[in-house]
Amino acid sequence: MGTTNNPLKVDVAIIGAGPAGLTAGYLLTKQGKTVAIIEKDDTYVGGISRTVEHEGYRFDIGGHRFFSKSQQVVDLWNEILGEDDFIQRPRMSRIYYEGKFYSYPLRAFEALWNLGILRSTVCMASYLQYKLFPKKDVKSFEDWTTNQFGQKLYSIFFKTYTEKVWGMPCNEMSADWAAQRIKGLSLWSAVVDGLKRSLGLNKKPNDGMATKTLLETFRYPRLGPGMMWDAARDKIIASGNGHIIMGHGLKQLSANTDGSWRMSAEGPDGDIVIEADHAISSAPMRELSKRLHPLPQSTLQANDLKYRDFLTVALMVEGEDLFPDNWIYIHDSKVKVGRVQNFRSWSPEMIPDEDMACVGLEYFCFEGDGLWSMEDDDLVKLATEEMEILGLVDRKKVKSGAVVRQEKAYPVYDEDYAANVDAMRIELEKKHPTLHLVGRNGMHRYNNQDHAMMTAMLTVENIIAGERVYDTWCVNEDAEYHEAGDEGAESTLPNRQLTEDQAAALNSVRDVPTKVDGKDREAA
């Protein structure tokens, strides 16, 4: 391995063995380029898309449906893993509130029916109140949602879960985000339709939602998403052109006068040194900026970039499957958990014992806060208690548990993030054209696995071409991307112009909350 006196020399040095870093490494080695990838985790590749194993049980860090409108991405998945290792799984997600399940996306008439006559009457009264006397100065998520559905329905179905995820009050999230996030749901249409159906006047159901074709099934690696990235790692190494160095985090990335790079990474057995013509970084922009030499002028802006973290508590539960959902959104304020996954519903092969179930409770938090800092045993105890409070599990049937913390899971879009990202991006593109930023954290973009891959795919095209053929910063996704449409639906056109297939991942921004009136909270 490379040392200070005898560095490892490759064509491309890559920081991070997540989907973006491994995609870049795989495609570059196919082209005959030599690569070295450093990964700070000493066990797993795949980043947030890894699959953790505990006592034979496998579970995800967040759920990862393998669906993309880009045929290029679908073809690459099939090439890396092979179609035989994919299984087709039913798609099911619901909302859980006070012992009852509600469809996701929310269906207004069903929601009112489940709430019962008394509470539904209160909800409708609240709805009519705000339709007759709406808030006039609509600035926040709370303002907009209350005007649309009334205070009561807002507090039940929107407030609790949204604040759990983002760690900020709904009255500080912008109304613009609410308008984008909650589209097509008309409470009045649902109520009128329900009355018509009860009178036999309308047999065609309409729950107040604009007609959509939702995904009913999706593909999934039979042993979890980590299976894909383990295969990518193995192919990179087997090519003879790639090195993957586990348990080593970036210490310094130094620019040479000729445009090449010298990278040092630190691990338990000391530092290694890599020299390369190009560098690709999927590390968080905030972390990269501190380790670049010479230090960028934009380091102060990059240092202000914020992240939302989360942790998963996996419980191994005795008995048959608890529910058929892939995951359930918990809108109940009595508990801290935000979402519960059933890993057998993702793939039965992830559970080694037919008489056992494995569920994952997701807690959204900030690194260093109370939840994050709890001992693992206390988190397992909390998760067990909350599953019993929700009525989903008898605590006596919980046999064991495991905790996985995921830092920097969600780049936060506060009012300053775009300017801070642009400051670093513009400086690096001007000064360092051979440094390429890719992936969710590498670009501070709230995107999904296939879009992180697309940024890497286009970056490889640029490196091979020896020029910036594609603007990788166009790649993102829209909020409904994984809910509607056909896999691989976009065709591929020839030449190096942006193709229709690549455009499946372009020119839109995923829905995330922004602040009201430029307010800033340290916690967000």
C-alpha positions in Angstrom: 0.0 0.0 0.0 1.1 3.5 -0.7 3.4 5.3 1.8 4.9 8.8 1.9 8.1 7.5 0.2 6.3 5.1 -2.1 2.8 6.4 -2.9 0.2 4.3 -4.7 -0.1 5.8 -8.2 -3.4 5.5 -10.1 -5.3 7.4 -12.7 -8.2 8.3 -10.4 -8.5 8.6 -6.6 -12.0 8.2 -5.2 -13.2 9.3 -1.8 -16.1 7.1 -0.5 -17.3 3.6 -1.5 -21.0 4.5 -1.7 -23.2 4.1 -4.9 -21.6 7.1 -6.6 -18.0 6.2 -5.7 -18.4 2.5 -6.6 -20.2 3.4 -9.8 -17.4 5.6 -10.9 -14.8 3.1 -9.9 -16.5 0.2 -11.8 -17.0 2.2 -15.0 -13.4 3.6 -14.9 -11.8 0.2 -14.5 -13.9 -1.1 -17.4 -12.3 1.6 -19.4 -8.9 0.4 -18.4 -8.3 3.2 -15.9 -6.6 2.5 -12.6 -8.4 3.6 -9.4 -8.0 3.7 -5.7 -11.1 4.1 -3.5 -10.9 5.0 0.2 -13.8 4.2 2.6 -13.8 5.1 6.2 -16.1 2.3 7.3 -14.0 -0.8 8.0 -16.7 -3.3 7.1 -19.3 -2.2 4.7 -19.4 -0.5 1.3 -22.5 1.1 -0.1 -22.8 4.1 2.2 -26.4 4.8 3.1 -27.3 2.0 0.6 -25.5 -0.7 2.6 -27.0 -3.7 4.2 -26.0 -4.4 7.7 -25.8 -8.0 9.1 -26.4 -8.9 12.7 -26.6 -12.5 13.9 -27.6 -13.6 10.4 -30.3 -10.9 10.0 -29.9 -8.4 7.3 -31.4 -4.9 7.3 -31.2 -1.7 5.4 -30.2 1.8 6.4 -33.3 3.3 5.0 -35.3 1.6 2.3 -34.0 1.4 -1.3 -36.4 0.4 -4.0 -34.5 -0.4 -7.2 -36.5 1.6 -9.6 -35.2 4.1 -12.2 -36.7 5.8 -15.2 -33.2 5.8 -16.7 -32.5 2.7 -18.8 -28.8 3.3 -18.4 -29.0 2.9 -14.7 -31.3 -0.2 -14.9 -28.8 -1.8 -17.4 -25.9 -1.0 -15.0 -27.7 -2.6 -12.1 -28.3 -5.7 -14.1 -24.7 -5.7 -15.3 -23.2 -5.4 -11.8 -25.4 -7.7 -9.9 -27.2 -9.8 -12.6 -30.9 -10.1 -13.1 -31.1 -13.5 -11.3 -30.3 -11.8 -8.0 -33.2 -9.4 -8.2 -36.6 -10.3 -6.9 -39.9 -8.5 -7.6 -41.6 -7.3 -4.5 -45.0 -5.8 -3.8 -45.0 -2.1 -2.9 -47.0 -1.2 0.3 -46.6 1.8 2.6 -49.1 3.1 5.1 -49.6 5.7 7.7 -50.2 4.6 11.3 -52.1 6.8 13.7 -53.7 5.8 17.0 -54.0 2.1 16.3 -55.3 2.4 12.7 -53.7 2.3 9.3 -54.2 4.9 6.6 -53.2 4.7 2.9 -50.1 6.4 1.7 -50.4 8.7 -0.1 -53.3 9.8 2.2 -56.8 9.2 0.9 -59.1 11.9 2.4 -62.4 10.0 2.6 -60.7 6.9 4.1 -59.0 9.1 6.7 -62.3 10.6 7.8 -63.9 7.2 7.9 -61.1 5.8 10.1 -61.2 8.7 12.5 -64.9 8.0 13.4 -68.0 10.2 13.3 -67.1 12.5 16.2 -63.6 13.2 15.2 -64.5 13.5 11.5 -67.1 16.0 12.4 -64.6 18.1 14.3 -62.2 17.8 11.4 -64.9 18.9 8.9 -65.8 21.8 11.2 -62.2 22.9 11.4 -61.9 22.5 7.6 -65.0 24.7 7.0 -63.7 27.3 9.5 -60.5 27.8 7.6 -62.2 27.8 4.2 -64.5 30.5 5.4 -61.9 32.4 7.4 -58.5 31.4 6.1 -55.2 32.6 7.4 -54.4 35.7 5.2 -50.7 35.9 5.7 -49.7 32.5 4.5 -45.9 32.0 5.0 -45.4 28.6 6.6 -46.1 24.9 6.0 -48.5 25.1 9.0 -50.3 28.1 7.5 -50.8 26.5 4.1 -51.8 23.1 5.3 -54.2 24.5 7.9 -55.9 26.5 5.2 -56.2 23.5 3.0 -57.4 20.9 5.5 -58.2 22.7 8.8 -56.2 22.7 12.0 -57.4 19.3 13.2 -56.4 17.3 10.1 -53.1 19.2 9.9 -52.2 18.3 13.5 -53.1 14.6 12.9 -51.6 13.9 9.5 -49.0 16.5 8.7 -47.4 18.1 11.8 -46.0 15.2 13.9 -44.2 13.2 11.2 -42.9 16.3 9.3 -41.3 17.7 12.5 -39.8 14.3 13.4 -38.1 14.1 10.0 -36.8 17.6 9.7 -36.2 18.5 13.3 -37.8 22.0 12.9 -41.3 23.4 13.6 -43.8 23.4 10.8 -44.4 27.1 11.4 -40.8 27.7 10.2 -41.0 25.6 7.0 -42.0 27.5 3.9 -45.5 27.5 2.4 -44.0 26.9 -1.0 -42.7 23.6 0.1 -46.1 22.6 1.4 -47.8 23.5 -1.9 -45.3 21.3 -3.8 -45.3 18.4 -1.3 -49.1 18.0 -0.9 -50.5 18.1 -4.4 -53.8 16.9 -5.8 -55.5 16.1 -2.5 -59.0 17.7 -2.2 -60.9 17.1 1.0 -64.1 18.5 -0.3 -64.0 16.3 -3.4 -63.5 13.3 -1.3 -66.4 14.1 1.0 -68.8 14.8 -1.9 -67.7 11.6 -3.6 -68.2 9.6 -0.4 -71.7 10.9 0.0 -72.6 10.1 -3.6 -71.3 6.6 -3.2 -73.3 6.1 0.0 -76.4 7.1 -1.9 -75.5 4.8 -4.8 -75.0 7.8 -7.2 -71.3 7.2 -7.9 -69.7 3.8 -7.9 -66.3 5.0 -9.1 -64.2 5.7 -6.0 -62.4 9.0 -5.8 -60.6 9.7 -2.5 -59.9 13.3 -3.5 -56.7 12.5 -5.2 -55.8 13.4 -8.8 -55.5 10.2 -10.7 -52.0 8.6 -10.5 -50.5 5.3 -11.5 -48.4 4.3 -8.5 -45.8 1.6 -8.6 -47.4 -1.7 -7.4 -44.1 -3.6 -7.4 -40.4 -2.9 -7.5 -37.2 -4.9 -7.9 -34.9 -5.5 -5.0 -31.7 -7.5 -4.4 -32.7 -10.7 -2.6 -30.1 -10.0 0.2 -30.6 -6.2 0.3 -29.1 -3.3 -1.5 -25.6 -4.0 0.0 -25.6 -7.0 -2.3 -25.3 -4.7 -5.3 -22.4 -2.7 -3.9 -20.6 -5.8 -2.6 -20.7 -7.0 -6.2 -19.4 -3.7 -7.5 -16.5 -3.8 -5.1 -15.7 -7.4 -6.1 -15.7 -6.5 -9.8 -13.5 -3.5 -9.3 -10.9 -5.6 -7.5 -11.2 -8.5 -9.9 -10.5 -6.1 -12.8 -6.9 -5.8 -11.6 -7.2 -2.0 -12.1 -8.8 -1.1 -8.7 -7.9 -0.9 -5.1 -10.5 -0.5 -2.3 -9.0 0.6 1.0 -11.4 0.1 3.9 -11.2 1.7 7.3 -9.4 4.8 6.0 -10.9 8.3 6.0 -9.6 11.3 4.1 -6.9 13.2 5.9 -5.8 15.6 3.2 -6.3 16.2 -0.5 -3.5 18.3 -2.0 -3.5 19.9 -5.4 -0.2 19.7 -7.4 0.8 22.5 -9.7 0.3 20.3 -12.8 -3.4 19.7 -11.8 -2.8 16.2 -10.4 -3.6 15.2 -6.8 -1.9 13.7 -3.7 -4.3 12.2 -1.2 -3.5 11.0 2.3 -5.9 8.8 4.2 -5.7 7.8 7.8 -6.5 4.4 9.3 -5.9 2.3 12.4 -2.5 1.1 11.0 -1.3 4.5 9.9 -1.6 6.7 6.8 -1.6 5.7 3.2 -0.8 8.1 0.3 -2.3 8.0 -3.2 -1.2 10.0 -6.3 -3.7 10.5 -9.1 -4.4 12.6 -12.2 -8.1 13.0 -11.2 -9.9 13.0 -7.8 -13.6 12.1 -7.3 -15.2 13.0 -4.0 -18.5 11.7 -2.6 -17.5 13.0 0.9 -19.7 15.7 2.4 -18.7 19.1 1.0 -18.3 20.4 4.5 -15.7 17.7 5.3 -13.9 18.0 2.0 -13.4 21.7 2.2 -11.5 21.3 5.5 -9.2 18.8 4.0 -8.3 20.4 0.8 -4.9 22.0 0.4 -4.5 24.8 -0.3 -7.6 25.6 1.8 -10.4 27.0 -0.4 -11.7 30.5 0.1 -15.2 29.0 0.2 -14.4 26.8 3.3 -16.3 29.2 5.6 -19.4 28.9 3.4 -19.0 25.1 3.2 -18.7 24.9 6.9 -22.2 26.3 7.3 -23.8 23.4 5.4 -26.0 21.4 7.7 -27.2 17.8 7.8 -30.0 15.7 9.3 -28.8 12.4 10.8 -30.8 9.3 11.8 -30.4 5.9 13.4 -32.0 2.5 12.9 -32.9 0.2 15.7 -33.5 -3.3 14.4 -35.5 -5.7 16.5 -35.6 -9.4 16.1 -39.1 -10.5 17.0 -40.5 -13.9 17.6 -43.6 -14.9 15.6 -45.1 -14.4 12.2 -44.9 -11.2 10.1 -46.3 -8.2 12.0 -47.6 -6.4 8.9 -47.3 -6.6 5.1 -45.9 -3.1 4.6 -42.3 -2.4 3.4 -42.5 0.5 5.8 -45.1 2.4 7.9 -45.0 6.1 8.6 -45.7 6.8 12.3 -47.8 9.9 12.8 -48.3 9.4 16.4 -46.9 12.0 18.8 -46.8 9.5 21.7 -43.6 8.0 20.3 -40.3 9.3 18.9 -40.0 6.8 16.1 -40.7 8.2 12.6 -40.9 5.1 10.4 -40.9 1.4 10.9 -39.7 -1.1 8.3 -40.5 -4.8 8.0 -37.5 -6.4 6.4 -39.2 -9.6 5.4 -41.5 -7.5 3.2 -38.4 -6.2 1.4 -37.0 -9.8 1.0 -37.8 -13.0 2.9 -34.2 -14.0 2.4 -33.0 -11.3 4.7 -34.5 -13.2 7.7 -32.7 -16.5 8.5 -35.5 -17.9 10.6 -39.0 -18.5 9.3 -40.4 -18.2 12.8 -38.9 -14.8 13.4 -39.5 -11.3 12.1 -37.1 -8.3 11.9 -38.3 -4.7 12.0 -36.3 -1.5 11.8 -37.3 1.6 13.7 -36.0 4.8 12.2 -35.3 7.8 14.5 -34.5 11.1 12.9 -32.0 13.1 14.9 -28.9 15.3 14.9 -25.5 14.0 15.6 -24.7 14.5 19.3 -28.3 15.1 20.5 -30.1 13.0 23.1 -31.2 10.2 20.8 -27.9 10.0 19.0 -25.9 9.8 22.2 -28.0 7.1 23.9 -26.4 3.8 24.7 -27.3 1.0 22.3 -29.1 -1.1 25.0 -31.2 2.0 25.9 -32.2 2.5 22.3 -33.2 -1.1 21.9 -35.3 -0.8 25.1 -36.8 2.5 23.8 -37.7 0.9 20.5 -39.2 -2.1 22.2 -41.3 0.1 24.4 -42.5 2.2 21.5 -43.5 -0.8 19.4 -45.6 -2.0 22.4 -47.1 1.5 22.9 -48.1 1.5 19.2 -49.7 -2.0 19.6 -47.5 -3.5 16.9 -45.3 -5.8 19.0 -45.6 -7.6 22.4 -42.3 -6.8 24.1 -42.0 -10.3 25.4 -41.5 -11.5 21.8 -38.5 -9.2 21.2 -35.5 -11.4 21.4 -32.6 -9.1 20.5 -31.7 -5.8 18.8 -29.0 -3.9 17.1 -28.4 -0.2 16.4 -26.8 1.5 13.4 -26.2 5.3 13.4 -26.1 7.1 10.0 -24.5 10.5 10.1 -25.2 13.1 7.4 -28.1 11.1 6.0 -30.0 14.1 4.7 -28.4 17.3 3.4 -30.4 20.2 4.8 -31.8 22.9 2.4 -31.8 26.0 4.6 -32.0 29.5 3.2 -28.2 29.7 2.8 -27.4 26.3 1.5 -27.6 27.1 -2.3 -25.2 30.1 -2.0 -22.8 28.1 0.2 -22.8 25.2 -2.3 -22.4 27.5 -5.3 -19.5 29.3 -3.6 -17.5 26.0 -3.3 -18.6 24.6 -6.6 -17.6 27.7 -8.6 -14.3 28.0 -6.9 -13.4 24.3 -7.3 -14.5 24.2 -11.0 -12.3 27.3 -11.7 -9.2 26.3 -9.8 -9.4 22.5 -9.9 -11.0 21.0 -13.1 -9.7 17.6 -12.3 -11.6 17.4 -9.0 -15.1 16.0 -9.4 -17.9 16.1 -6.8 -20.5 13.3 -7.0 -23.4 11.8 -5.0 -25.7 13.0 -2.3 -23.2 14.4 0.2 -20.5 15.1 -2.4 -22.9 17.7 -4.0 -25.1 18.4 -1.0 -28.1 17.2 -3.1 -31.1 15.4 -1.6 -31.2 12.7 -4.3 -31.7 9.0 -4.5 -29.4 6.1 -5.3 -29.9 6.1 -9.1 -29.4 9.8 -9.3 -26.2 9.6 -7.3 -25.1 6.9 -9.8 -25.9 9.2 -12.7 -23.7 11.9 -11.4 -20.9 9.3 -11.3 -21.7 8.0 -14.8 -21.5 11.5 -16.3 -18.3 12.3 -14.4 -16.7 9.2 -15.9 -17.8 10.3 -19.3 -16.1 13.7 -18.6 -12.9 12.1 -17.4 -12.6 9.7 -20.4 -13.4 12.6 -22.8 -10.8 14.8 -21.2 -13.2 17.7 -21.0 -16.4 18.7 -19.3 -19.0 17.2 -21.7 -21.8 17.0 -19.2 -22.9 19.3 -16.4 -23.3 16.8 -13.5 -24.9 19.5 -11.3 -28.1 19.2 -13.4 -28.8 15.8 -12.0 -31.5 15.6 -9.3 -35.0 14.2 -9.0 -38.6 15.2 -8.5 -40.6 14.2 -5.5 -42.9 11.8 -7.3 -40.0 10.1 -9.1 -40.2 6.8 -7.2 -44.0 6.8 -7.1 -45.1 6.8 -10.7 -44.1 5.8 -14.2 -42.4 2.9 -15.8 -38.9 1.6 -15.1 -36.4 2.4 -17.8 -39.1 4.4 -19.6 -36.7 7.0 -21.0 -35.0 6.1 -24.3 -31.4 6.6 -25.1 -30.3 8.9 -28.0 -26.9 8.8 -29.7 -24.1 11.3 -29.5 -22.7 13.2 -26.5 -25.6 15.6 -26.2 -27.7 15.1 -23.1 -30.0 12.1 -23.9 -33.6 11.7 -23.0 -32.6 8.8 -20.8 -30.2 11.0 -18.8 -32.9 13.7 -18.7 -34.9 11.4 -16.5 -32.6 12.7 -13.8 -32.4 16.3 -14.8 -33.8 19.7 -14.4 -36.0 19.3 -11.3 -35.5 19.7 -7.6 -36.7 17.2 -4.9 -39.1 18.6 -2.5 -37.5 19.5 0.8 -38.5 22.2 3.3 -37.0 25.7 3.3 -37.2 28.3 6.0 -39.8 31.0 6.4 -38.5 34.6 5.9 -34.9 33.5 6.0 -35.2 32.3 9.6 -32.2 30.2 10.7 -32.1 27.6 13.5 -28.9 26.0 14.6 -30.7 22.7 14.9 -31.7 22.6 11.3 
